[in-house]
Amino acid sequence: MEEVEQAIRDVQHFGEEGGVVPVIDVAATSTFLDPADMESVFHGTLPGRYLYSRHANPTVTAFGKKLAAMEGMEAALGVASGMAAIACALEQILPEGGHIVSSRTIYGGTYALFANIFPGRGIRVTFVDPDDVSAFERAMEPDTKVVFTETMSNPLLGIADLKSLGKLARERGALLVVDNTFTPALVTPSRFGADAVVYSCTKYISGCSDLIAGAIVGREKFIEELVDINRGVVMLTGPVMDPKIAHLLYLRLDHLPIRMAAHSRDAGHLAARMEEAGVPVIYPGLKSHPQHDLMKRMMHPEYGYGGMLTIDCGTRQKAFDLAARLQGEKFGLYAVSLGFSRTLMSCPAVSTSSEIPPGEQAKMHLSPGLLRLSIGYTGSPKVMWERFHRCWKEIF
């Protein structure tokens, strides 16, 4: 706990008049007292100067420095969404096309980007079993430039062997890019060889389901390349983070570790009770989870195993029925997304993974009756279990 929280605590940006938090700098453009300096910025010979908020913004920079410290990496850049983070990071690495080896079990939007958009931009993607490092190795090609995975897969909650994938990427001259959206503070991918980390900040980093944002974390050179005036994908396609959102996220990073521990506490309690009652639950904190030991080796134990769990209801209709009853009993809300203070529920096969064709869903072992739960930390875990159990027994 001390390692992550101290890293966050040690980043402090003061307001203009000495306030304990930075001000929100909403200026779209910045003044140059010497016209020659502006010319130098455009030529890339005067780094560290603010020019135009699509290029850089002081409030967004402050958020990036804090997130980078938490991740144990050199720099970070806030962008407009999690999908913008993934798309921009990978397109910056593969400006002329190339090959990516990706986990098959990924967020539906990421799959659609890889399968439907990237081929038109000269980027080929091979999907492999996320549990089989040798499958990643067999899929590598001479022009493979990226190995892509989610630390905890969406929606099946499989755990990637980041250390082995990082080693493979280095040996083959590729970069390991990790989506850590499900596990901020729980796992630090850079410790296991990640070259870049991407986030949907909409989820746990925000924690309030009130904004859309993303972030890219990596080496300082890479982050600078993303906003290069002539070749930066973020600079030239424009999905920048609004400074007001950056300010909110800067403040919320302080209590992210505390929130993650609270999510883990309540999710772990419910998962254990579900397993005892014979509910087909998947949760990395259960010893029955196939990668429980792997997660245990990678995680910061003080924060637990996360707030995500899934239940296989067998059929889509039963998953719908259970979700409707749970919402009626005020157990949770039927909505996409995750990381909210209250529990959110969805059926991935027909929602957040619906972009993935049925054949690929079958290869992922994604059941049409899977119900994904993002467990919140409001309310009594005992009362939440009683409500869940009552609804479960009414249907099963």
C-alpha positions as CSV (number, residue, x, y, z in Angstrom):
1,M,0.0,0.0,0.0
2,E,2.8,2.4,0.9
3,E,4.4,2.1,-2.5
4,V,1.4,3.2,-4.6
5,E,0.0,5.7,-2.2
6,Q,3.3,7.3,-1.5
7,A,3.9,7.7,-5.2
8,I,0.6,9.6,-5.5
9,R,1.2,11.6,-2.4
10,D,4.6,12.8,-3.5
11,V,3.2,14.6,-6.5
12,Q,2.0,18.0,-5.6
13,H,1.1,20.9,-7.8
14,F,0.2,24.2,-6.1
15,G,-2.4,26.7,-7.3
16,E,-1.2,30.1,-8.6
17,E,-1.7,31.8,-5.2
18,G,-0.4,28.9,-3.2
19,G,-3.6,26.8,-3.1
20,V,-3.2,23.2,-2.0
21,V,-4.5,22.0,-5.4
22,P,-3.7,23.2,-8.9
23,V,-5.9,25.7,-10.6
24,I,-8.0,24.8,-13.7
25,D,-6.2,26.4,-16.6
26,V,-8.9,26.6,-19.3
27,A,-6.9,28.8,-21.7
28,A,-7.1,27.5,-25.3
29,T,-3.9,29.3,-26.3
30,S,-0.8,30.7,-24.5
31,T,1.0,34.0,-24.9
32,F,4.6,34.4,-26.1
33,L,6.4,37.5,-25.1
34,D,9.1,36.9,-27.7
35,P,7.6,35.9,-31.2
36,A,10.7,33.9,-31.9
37,D,9.9,31.6,-29.1
38,M,6.6,30.6,-30.8
39,E,8.5,29.7,-34.0
40,S,10.9,27.6,-31.9
41,V,8.0,25.6,-30.4
42,F,6.6,24.9,-33.8
43,H,10.0,23.7,-34.9
44,G,10.3,21.5,-31.8
45,T,13.5,23.3,-30.5
46,L,11.9,24.8,-27.4
47,P,10.3,22.0,-25.4
48,G,8.2,22.4,-22.3
49,R,6.4,25.5,-23.4
50,Y,2.6,25.8,-23.6
51,L,1.3,26.7,-27.0
52,Y,-2.2,25.6,-27.7
53,S,-4.3,23.3,-25.5
54,R,-4.5,20.6,-28.2
55,H,-0.7,20.4,-27.9
56,A,-0.4,20.6,-24.1
57,N,-2.3,22.1,-21.1
58,P,-1.0,22.8,-17.6
59,T,-3.9,21.0,-15.8
60,V,-3.8,18.0,-18.1
61,T,0.0,17.9,-17.5
62,A,-0.5,17.9,-13.8
63,F,-2.9,15.0,-14.0
64,G,-0.5,13.1,-16.2
65,K,2.4,13.5,-13.8
66,K,0.4,12.2,-10.9
67,L,-0.9,9.2,-12.9
68,A,2.7,8.4,-14.2
69,A,4.0,8.4,-10.6
70,M,1.3,6.0,-9.5
71,E,2.2,3.7,-12.5
72,G,6.0,3.9,-11.8
73,M,6.5,5.3,-15.4
74,E,8.0,8.4,-16.8
75,A,5.1,10.3,-18.2
76,A,1.4,10.1,-19.0
77,L,-1.1,11.9,-21.2
78,G,-4.8,12.4,-20.6
79,V,-7.1,12.0,-23.6
80,A,-10.8,12.1,-24.4
81,S,-11.7,8.5,-23.7
82,G,-10.4,5.0,-23.1
83,M,-10.8,4.1,-26.8
84,A,-8.9,7.2,-27.8
85,A,-6.1,6.0,-25.5
86,I,-5.9,2.6,-27.1
87,A,-6.3,3.8,-30.7
88,C,-3.8,6.7,-30.4
89,A,-1.2,4.7,-28.5
90,L,-1.2,1.9,-31.1
91,E,-1.3,4.1,-34.1
92,Q,1.6,6.1,-32.8
93,I,3.6,2.8,-32.5
94,L,2.5,1.6,-36.0
95,P,2.4,4.8,-38.1
96,E,3.0,2.8,-41.3
97,G,1.1,-0.3,-40.3
98,G,2.3,-3.6,-39.0
99,H,1.2,-6.5,-36.9
100,I,-0.3,-6.8,-33.4
101,V,-0.7,-10.0,-31.4
102,S,-3.7,-9.5,-29.0
103,S,-5.5,-11.4,-26.4
104,R,-8.8,-12.7,-27.8
105,T,-10.6,-11.8,-24.6
106,I,-10.8,-8.0,-24.6
107,Y,-13.5,-5.3,-24.4
108,G,-15.9,-5.4,-27.4
109,G,-15.0,-1.8,-28.5
110,T,-11.3,-2.7,-28.6
111,Y,-12.1,-5.9,-30.6
112,A,-14.2,-3.8,-33.1
113,L,-11.3,-1.3,-33.4
114,F,-8.8,-4.1,-34.1
115,A,-11.1,-6.1,-36.4
116,N,-13.0,-3.4,-38.3
117,I,-10.9,-0.2,-38.3
118,F,-7.2,-1.1,-38.1
119,P,-7.1,-3.3,-41.2
120,G,-8.0,-0.3,-43.3
121,R,-5.0,1.5,-41.8
122,G,-2.6,-1.3,-42.6
123,I,-2.6,-2.7,-39.1
124,R,-3.2,-6.5,-38.9
125,V,-4.2,-8.1,-35.6
126,T,-4.0,-11.8,-34.6
127,F,-6.2,-12.8,-31.7
128,V,-4.9,-15.6,-29.4
129,D,-5.9,-17.4,-26.2
130,P,-4.9,-15.0,-23.4
131,D,-4.1,-17.9,-21.0
132,D,-1.5,-19.4,-23.4
133,V,1.8,-17.5,-23.6
134,S,3.0,-19.9,-26.2
135,A,0.0,-18.9,-28.4
136,F,1.3,-15.3,-28.4
137,E,4.8,-16.6,-29.3
138,R,3.5,-18.7,-32.2
139,A,1.5,-15.8,-33.6
140,M,4.5,-13.4,-33.7
141,E,5.6,-12.4,-37.2
142,P,8.6,-10.4,-38.5
143,D,6.6,-7.2,-38.4
144,T,4.9,-7.7,-35.0
145,K,5.4,-4.5,-33.2
146,V,2.9,-4.8,-30.3
147,V,1.7,-7.4,-27.9
148,F,-1.6,-6.3,-26.4
149,T,-3.5,-7.5,-23.4
150,E,-5.8,-6.5,-20.6
151,T,-4.4,-7.2,-17.1
152,M,-7.8,-8.5,-16.1
153,S,-9.9,-9.4,-19.1
154,N,-13.2,-7.9,-19.9
155,P,-15.6,-9.6,-19.2
156,L,-14.2,-13.0,-18.2
157,L,-11.8,-11.8,-15.6
158,G,-8.9,-13.9,-16.8
159,I,-5.5,-12.7,-15.6
160,A,-2.7,-12.1,-18.1
161,D,0.8,-13.3,-17.3
162,L,2.4,-9.9,-17.8
163,K,5.9,-10.9,-16.9
164,S,6.0,-13.7,-19.5
165,L,4.4,-11.5,-22.1
166,G,6.8,-8.7,-21.4
167,K,9.8,-11.0,-21.7
168,L,8.4,-12.3,-25.0
169,A,7.9,-8.8,-26.4
170,R,11.4,-7.7,-25.5
171,E,12.9,-10.8,-27.1
172,R,11.0,-10.2,-30.3
173,G,11.6,-6.5,-30.5
174,A,8.0,-5.6,-29.8
175,L,6.3,-3.5,-27.2
176,L,3.9,-4.7,-24.5
177,V,0.8,-2.5,-24.3
178,V,-1.5,-3.2,-21.3
179,D,-5.0,-2.1,-20.7
180,N,-5.1,-1.8,-16.9
181,T,-8.7,-0.4,-16.6
182,F,-10.0,-3.1,-14.3
183,T,-7.0,-3.0,-12.0
184,P,-5.6,0.5,-11.2
185,A,-3.5,0.5,-8.0
186,L,-4.1,-3.3,-7.7
187,V,-1.5,-4.1,-10.4
188,T,1.4,-2.0,-11.7
189,P,2.1,-3.4,-15.2
190,S,5.4,-1.6,-15.6
191,R,6.8,-3.8,-12.8
192,F,6.4,-6.8,-15.2
193,G,7.7,-5.3,-18.4
194,A,4.8,-3.2,-19.8
195,D,6.1,-0.5,-22.2
196,A,2.8,1.4,-22.3
197,V,-0.3,1.3,-20.1
198,V,-3.7,2.6,-21.3
199,Y,-6.8,3.4,-19.2
200,S,-10.4,4.2,-19.5
201,C,-10.4,6.8,-16.8
202,T,-14.2,6.8,-17.0
203,K,-14.2,3.7,-14.8
204,Y,-12.3,3.3,-11.5
205,I,-10.0,6.3,-11.8
206,S,-13.1,8.6,-12.0
207,G,-15.2,6.4,-9.7
208,C,-18.3,8.5,-10.1
209,S,-19.6,7.5,-13.6
210,D,-19.9,11.2,-14.4
211,L,-17.3,11.8,-17.2
212,I,-15.6,10.2,-20.2
213,A,-11.8,10.2,-20.3
214,G,-8.7,8.1,-21.0
215,A,-5.0,8.1,-20.4
216,I,-1.8,6.7,-22.0
217,V,1.2,6.1,-19.7
218,G,4.7,5.3,-20.9
219,R,8.2,6.6,-21.5
220,E,8.6,10.3,-21.7
221,K,9.8,10.1,-25.4
222,F,6.7,8.2,-26.3
223,I,4.3,10.6,-24.6
224,E,6.1,13.5,-26.3
225,E,5.7,11.8,-29.7
226,L,2.0,11.6,-29.2
227,V,1.7,15.4,-29.1
228,D,4.4,16.1,-31.7
229,I,3.2,19.0,-33.9
230,N,4.0,17.2,-37.1
231,R,3.6,13.5,-36.3
232,G,1.7,13.1,-33.0
233,V,-1.5,11.1,-33.3
234,V,-3.1,12.8,-30.4
235,M,-2.0,16.3,-31.6
236,L,-3.2,15.7,-35.2
237,T,-6.4,13.7,-34.6
238,G,-7.3,15.9,-31.5
239,P,-8.9,13.6,-28.8
240,V,-7.5,15.8,-26.0
241,M,-8.6,15.8,-22.4
242,D,-10.6,18.8,-21.2
243,P,-8.8,20.6,-18.4
244,K,-11.9,20.6,-16.2
245,I,-12.0,16.8,-16.4
246,A,-8.2,16.6,-15.8
247,H,-8.7,18.6,-12.6
248,L,-11.4,16.3,-11.3
249,L,-9.2,13.2,-12.1
250,Y,-6.2,14.8,-10.5
251,L,-8.1,15.2,-7.2
252,R,-9.7,11.7,-7.4
253,L,-6.3,9.9,-7.8
254,D,-5.6,10.7,-4.1
255,H,-8.4,8.4,-2.9
256,L,-8.3,5.8,-5.7
257,P,-6.3,3.3,-3.7
258,I,-8.8,3.6,-0.8
259,R,-11.7,3.1,-3.2
260,M,-10.1,0.1,-4.8
261,A,-9.7,-1.6,-1.4
262,A,-13.3,-0.9,-0.6
263,H,-14.5,-2.3,-3.9
264,S,-12.3,-5.4,-3.3
265,R,-13.6,-5.9,0.2
266,D,-17.3,-6.0,-0.8
267,A,-16.7,-8.0,-4.0
268,G,-14.6,-10.5,-2.1
269,H,-17.4,-10.9,0.6
270,L,-20.1,-11.4,-2.0
271,A,-18.0,-13.8,-4.2
272,A,-17.2,-16.0,-1.2
273,R,-20.9,-16.1,-0.1
274,M,-21.9,-16.9,-3.7
275,E,-19.5,-19.7,-4.0
276,E,-20.6,-21.2,-0.7
277,A,-24.2,-21.1,-1.9
278,G,-23.4,-22.9,-5.2
279,V,-23.7,-19.8,-7.4
280,P,-21.4,-20.2,-10.5
281,V,-19.3,-17.2,-9.7
282,I,-15.9,-16.1,-11.2
283,Y,-13.7,-13.8,-9.1
284,P,-9.9,-13.7,-9.0
285,G,-9.9,-13.6,-5.2
286,L,-11.4,-17.1,-5.0
287,K,-8.9,-20.0,-4.9
288,S,-11.1,-21.7,-7.5
289,H,-10.2,-19.0,-10.1
290,P,-7.7,-20.6,-12.5
291,Q,-5.3,-17.6,-12.3
292,H,-5.7,-16.9,-8.6
293,D,-2.1,-17.6,-7.8
294,L,-0.9,-15.5,-10.7
295,M,-3.0,-12.5,-9.6
296,K,-1.7,-13.0,-6.1
297,R,1.9,-12.8,-7.3
298,M,1.3,-9.6,-9.4
299,M,-1.0,-7.6,-7.1
300,H,-0.4,-5.1,-4.3
301,P,-2.2,-7.3,-1.7
302,E,-3.4,-4.4,0.4
303,Y,-5.9,-3.5,-2.2
304,G,-7.5,-6.9,-2.7
305,Y,-8.5,-8.6,-6.0
306,G,-10.8,-5.9,-7.4
307,G,-14.4,-5.1,-7.7
308,M,-15.4,-7.2,-10.7
309,L,-17.1,-10.6,-10.6
310,T,-19.3,-12.6,-13.1
311,I,-22.1,-15.1,-12.7
312,D,-23.1,-17.6,-15.4
313,C,-26.9,-17.7,-15.4
314,G,-26.9,-20.3,-18.2
315,T,-29.2,-18.4,-20.6
316,R,-29.6,-14.8,-21.6
317,Q,-33.2,-14.7,-20.4
318,K,-32.3,-15.9,-16.9
319,A,-29.5,-13.3,-16.8
320,F,-32.0,-10.7,-17.7
321,D,-34.5,-11.9,-15.1
322,L,-31.9,-12.0,-12.4
323,A,-30.6,-8.5,-13.3
324,A,-34.2,-7.1,-13.3
325,R,-35.0,-8.6,-9.9
326,L,-31.7,-7.4,-8.4
327,Q,-32.4,-3.9,-9.7
328,G,-35.9,-4.0,-8.2
329,E,-34.4,-5.0,-4.9
330,K,-32.0,-2.1,-5.0
331,F,-29.0,-4.4,-5.2
332,G,-27.6,-2.7,-8.2
333,L,-28.3,-0.8,-11.5
334,Y,-28.6,-2.4,-14.9
335,A,-26.1,-0.3,-16.9
336,V,-22.9,-0.6,-18.8
337,S,-19.6,0.6,-17.5
338,L,-18.0,-0.1,-14.1
339,G,-16.1,1.4,-11.2
340,F,-19.0,3.3,-9.8
341,S,-19.7,3.6,-6.0
342,R,-22.8,1.5,-6.6
343,T,-23.1,-1.9,-8.2
344,L,-23.6,-1.9,-12.0
345,M,-24.8,-5.0,-13.9
346,S,-24.8,-6.0,-17.6
347,C,-24.9,-9.0,-19.8
348,P,-21.7,-8.7,-21.9
349,A,-22.7,-11.0,-24.7
350,V,-25.5,-8.6,-25.8
351,S,-23.9,-5.3,-24.6
352,T,-20.2,-4.5,-24.0
353,S,-19.1,-7.6,-26.0
354,S,-21.8,-7.5,-28.6
355,E,-19.3,-6.2,-31.2
356,I,-17.6,-9.6,-31.1
357,P,-19.1,-12.1,-33.5
358,P,-20.8,-15.2,-32.0
359,G,-18.1,-17.5,-33.3
360,E,-15.4,-15.4,-31.5
361,Q,-17.5,-15.2,-28.4
362,A,-17.6,-19.0,-28.4
363,K,-13.8,-19.1,-28.7
364,M,-13.6,-16.8,-25.7
365,H,-16.0,-19.1,-23.8
366,L,-18.3,-16.2,-23.3
367,S,-21.6,-17.6,-22.2
368,P,-24.8,-15.8,-23.4
369,G,-26.0,-16.0,-19.8
370,L,-23.0,-14.3,-18.3
371,L,-23.9,-11.5,-15.9
372,R,-21.1,-9.1,-15.2
373,L,-21.2,-7.3,-11.8
374,S,-19.1,-4.2,-10.9
375,I,-19.5,-4.3,-7.2
376,G,-19.9,-0.9,-5.5
377,Y,-18.9,-0.1,-1.9
378,T,-22.1,1.6,-0.7
379,G,-24.4,-0.2,1.7
380,S,-23.9,-3.2,4.0
381,P,-22.3,-6.2,2.4
382,K,-24.5,-8.4,4.6
383,V,-27.7,-6.7,3.3
384,M,-26.4,-6.8,-0.3
385,W,-25.8,-10.6,0.1
386,E,-29.3,-11.1,1.5
387,R,-30.9,-9.3,-1.4
388,F,-28.8,-11.1,-3.9
389,H,-29.5,-14.5,-2.4
390,R,-33.2,-13.9,-2.2
391,C,-33.4,-12.9,-6.0
392,W,-31.2,-15.9,-6.9
393,K,-33.4,-18.4,-5.2
394,E,-36.5,-16.9,-6.9
395,I,-35.1,-17.7,-10.3
396,F,-32.9,-20.8,-9.6
